[in-house]
Amino acid sequence: GAMHDRTGSHGIYGKEADDSVKFVCEEINAAGGVLGRQLNLIAFDTQSNMQNYAQYAQRLATQDRADVVFGGISSASRETARPIFDRFKVLYWYNTFYEGGVCDKTVFVTGETPAQMIGPALDYSMKKFNGKKLYTMWADYNYGHICSTWMEKFAAEHGAELVAKEFYPLDVTDFSATITKIQEAKPDMVVSGLVGGNHIGFYRQWPAAGMLGKIPVHSTVFGPWEKSFLKPEEIEGLVTSFHYFQTIDTPANKSFLERWHARFGADYAELGTIAVCTYNAVHLWKQAVEKAGTVEREAVIAALETGVSFDGPGGTMAIQ
């Protein structure tokens, strides 16, 4: 099973995840499937709607009786689906960069955690910009609040001061008042944890206010998804960190992109870490199933816990 937001506020992230799970299942089936059986993928567009996540999770668990489900884009969607999969004992993979804090034997997460992305990017940014006063702004839901706490930890370790900590609902599009407050606060750096299509407004309004280059911007989320909606000159100098960028120059990534574009077209938008983490997750599950000799959940979890790895487009991903 698969549940991804091809449309709605998180559609800028979900489309590549949905395409990726379909792509990897096609590749695995072409190579003979799993345990000699073809994968039968049932995929839903959850439309960035939590009611849809609850409905489709229930359907995949009870009606379709999925052996495994890959899906969720936001932490809110994960926390909507996770209790349902727990109740019906369905193995669940969440493959988006994530805020940490979920301790659940039946859930596996392949996306970057704050220690893997927020910490290293902050270390780089503070050295590059010599910034000690940070103005932070976040999406107002689970991801933003928990990542804000992580940012406080990393900032304290670097001797930095948070001069502001603001949270914005996902439907906010006008950041003019925020930009005025940033100008008045005069921080050394802005840290943005804004998420989703509506929050792209900040990255447009920031250069329009003449701020580009005056105060550096470091983002915990910004990737090719947002970049595709903006002009290069609007985001020049922005710092972010992920395990995968399409520009990685390796034979494995080159081969992956050639196959991807042969399937979806040469004009497909720049890929980000979500597509690759999803691709890797299905392969990790496949390896665990083959190690266990069955798709039964407890046996697959036991195989995963013994350690499996996959050499993906961004390098080796391992469960240890």
TAUR-V585886 format. One line per field, one symbol per residue. phi: phi as a letter, one per 40 degrees, with the letter a starting at -180 (. if undefined). burial: # if it has 9 or more other ideal C-beta (glycine too) atoms within 8 Angstrom, else .. A space follows every 50 residues. Layout:
phi = ???
burial = ???
This chain:
phi = .abbccbgcbccccccccccccccccccccchgbfgbccbcbbbccffbc cccccccccccbccfccabbigbbcccccccdccccccfbcbbbbbdacg gcbaccbbbbcccdccbcccccdcccccbfbbbbbbabccaddccccccc ccccccccgcbccaabbbdcccbbbccccccccccfccabbbbcbgcccd dccccccccgccgcbcbbbcbdacccdccbcdccbdgcbaaacbbccdcb dccccccccccccbhcccddcbccccccdccccccdccccccgaccdccc cccccchbaacccchcbbbb
burial = ######.######################...###...#.########.. .###.######..#.#.###############.###...########### .#...#########..##########..#.##################.# ##.##..#.#.#.#.###.#.#..#..##.###.#.############## #######.#.##..##############.#...##..#########.#.. .###.##.###.........######################..#.#.## ####...###.###..#.#.
